[in-house]
Amino acid sequence: MAKDRASRRARLRQQIADDKNAADNKRNGSSAFSQEYAYVLKDLRRVFILAGFMFVLLIFLNIILQ
């Protein structure tokens, strides 16, 4: 009976440790992802700014040329 309790506690401790390790690995994975693809966000930001500028330019030219 004491062995059953000890083995249950050991399994429970192992499960808790595994869950913590899985959560840590998940956090590390997402931070690595954001670091690897930071250049993509910079490029997207640049594209959206350029598209916004061109849209404003089209509206401005439309008003002037009418």
N, C-alpha and C positions, 0 to 999 in steps of 0.2 A: 504494500500500500504506500509506503513512504517512497519507494522507487517510482511508482506511478506519478505521484505528486511532483517529485523532482524532475522527472522526464517531461511532464506537462509544462512545468515552469521553464525548463530549458528550451522547449519548443516555442513557448510564448515569447521568451526573450529573443530567440533567434528570429521569429517573425517580426518583432518590433524592430530589430536591427536591420533586417532586410528591407522593411518598409521605409526606414529612414534613409538607407543607402539608395533606394530607388528614387526617393524624392530628391536627394542631393544630385544624383546623376541627371535627373530631368532638368533641374535648375542649371546645372553646368552645360547641358546640351543647348538650352535656349540662349544662354549668354554667348556660347561659341557661335551659334547661328547668327545672332545679331552682329557679332564682330566680323564674321566672314562676309556678310552681305551688306555692310555699311555703305560700300560704294554704290550699291544699287539704289539705296534711298537718296543718296546725294544726286545721282543721275536723274532719278524720277523728279526730285524737287526742281532741278534745273530745267527739265522738259516742261513741267507744269508752269513754271515762271515764264518760260519762252512762249508757251501756248497762250497764256493770259495776255502777255504783251502783244502778241500778234492779233489776238481777238480785239483788244482795245484799239490797235492800229487800224484794223478793218472798219470798226465803227467810226473812228475819227475820219478816215478817208471817205466813207460813205456820206457822212454829213457834209464834208467840204465839197465833194464832187457832185452833189445833187443840184 
